[in-house]
Amino acid sequence: MSDLYDEAGSGDVDALADVLEVFRHAYGGLWVGGKVEVTHSVVRLSANALNRAIQDGTMDIELPLALVRKVSVEGGFVTKIVRLDTDVGSVKFRCFGAKDVASLIERMTHSTASILAR
């Protein structure tokens, strides 16, 4: 999927919109357990083995940092929610240490923006 977002460093917004729409319809409100990975270029959400065993379809998202316009933290009972807004929608995930994760992603988006501006 990463090749899809190489165009001018800004990404294929239509492809991202399609992925977000599929998730919105298929999983509206359903939290899929798994792993979050933050790299210098993407935030990757991957479903765990249990979810893969009991559910069908695509359960992974790879969101290029260049497409993230805003990072915020929303409330939660035990864990907080990290919200990543793009021009075509938002991706949310719940995790422990949400404030630190959101801060890391925000720093990474600023780093990515600086690199792209050169």
C-alpha positions in Angstrom: 0.0 0.0 0.0 2.9 2.4 0.6 3.6 2.9 -3.2 0.1 4.3 -3.4 1.0 7.4 -1.4 4.3 8.3 -3.1 2.8 10.7 -5.6 4.2 14.2 -4.8 4.5 13.2 -1.1 0.9 14.1 -0.5 -0.8 10.8 -1.1 -3.7 9.4 -3.1 -6.6 11.0 -1.2 -9.2 9.2 -3.1 -7.7 5.8 -2.2 -7.5 6.8 1.5 -11.1 8.0 1.3 -12.1 4.6 -0.1 -10.3 2.7 2.7 -11.9 4.9 5.4 -15.3 4.5 3.9 -15.0 0.7 3.9 -14.0 0.8 7.5 -16.8 3.2 8.4 -19.4 0.9 6.8 -17.9 -2.4 7.9 -16.8 -1.5 11.4 -18.9 1.6 12.4 -18.0 1.9 16.1 -16.4 -1.6 16.4 -13.0 -1.5 18.0 -10.6 -4.0 16.5 -7.8 -5.2 18.9 -4.3 -5.0 17.5 -1.1 -3.1 17.2 -0.2 0.5 16.3 3.1 1.2 14.7 4.5 4.7 14.0 7.3 5.2 11.5 8.8 8.3 9.9 6.3 8.0 7.1 3.1 6.2 8.3 0.9 5.2 11.1 0.1 1.5 10.7 -2.9 -0.2 12.5 -2.9 -4.0 12.3 -5.5 -6.3 13.7 -4.4 -9.0 16.1 -4.7 -12.8 15.5 -8.0 -13.2 17.4 -9.7 -10.5 15.2 -8.3 -12.1 12.1 -9.6 -15.5 13.1 -13.2 -14.3 13.7 -13.6 -11.5 11.1 -13.4 -11.2 7.4 -12.0 -8.4 5.2 -9.4 -5.8 5.4 -8.5 -5.0 9.0 -5.3 -3.0 8.5 -4.8 0.7 7.8 -1.6 2.4 6.7 -2.0 6.1 7.0 0.8 8.3 5.5 1.8 11.0 8.0 1.8 13.5 5.1 -2.0 13.1 5.0 -2.5 13.8 8.7 -3.8 17.4 9.3 -4.6 17.3 13.0 -3.8 15.0 15.9 -6.0 15.1 19.0 -6.8 13.0 22.1 -10.4 12.2 23.0 -11.7 11.0 26.4 -12.1 7.4 27.4 -12.8 5.4 30.5 -9.7 3.3 30.9 -7.8 4.3 27.8 -8.0 7.5 25.8 -8.5 7.7 22.0 -6.1 9.1 19.5 -7.8 10.8 16.6 -5.9 11.5 13.3 -7.8 13.9 11.0 -7.2 14.0 7.2 -8.8 15.9 4.4 -11.1 12.9 3.8 -12.0 11.8 7.3 -10.5 10.6 10.5 -9.0 7.5 12.0 -9.3 6.8 15.7 -7.6 4.2 17.8 -7.7 3.6 21.6 -4.5 2.9 23.5 -2.7 3.2 26.7 -0.4 6.2 26.8 -2.6 8.0 24.2 -1.2 11.5 25.0 2.4 10.3 24.5 1.4 8.5 21.3 -0.5 11.5 19.9 2.5 13.7 20.8 4.9 11.4 18.9 2.7 11.3 15.9 2.3 15.1 15.9 6.1 15.5 16.1 6.5 13.0 13.2 4.0 14.9 11.1 5.9 18.1 11.6 9.1 16.3 10.7 7.5 14.9 7.5 6.1 18.3 6.6 9.6 19.9 7.0 11.2 17.2 4.8 8.5 17.6 2.1 8.9 21.4 2.1 12.6 21.2 1.2 
